[in-house]
Amino acid sequence: MAFGIGTVVGEQAPPTGNTGAKISEPEIMDLAPWAGDMKGRQLRLRRLDVAPGGIIGIHSHDDRPDVSYLVQGTLTEYREGGFVKVRPAETLHSAGKGVTHWVVNSGSTPAVLIVADVFKNPAK
């Protein structure tokens, strides 16, 4: 009997479309500004948990482009020159050349941020 079940499952064609899946619009970043500097770079995906009152200190994205998704909470982004933007949960964002910023969780709940970046491995 086990042989018969395995044969039926093995004969089914894999699904060709999506069902029950909602896919967001992408946040796209052109990597051309880094095209001449790809050797030794790696794609990295991280989860950042930022407690209420927590801060991600000032940093630049001139050397590492990123795209991020704020899963929960609210973060306020500050950039040099007076730029301030509140980023609510379930939003996408990107940062590339010319972006120097820091982020603060001024809310009362933890923020969870998923970040993918293309960073230069210092060992290479």
Secondary structure, DSSP 8 states (H G I E B T S, - for coil): -HHHHHHHHHHS----S--S-----------GGGGGG-TTEEEEEEEEEE-TT-EEEEEE-SS--EEEEEEES-EEEEETTTEEEEE-SSEEEEE-TT-EEEEE--SSS-EEEEEEEEEE-TT-
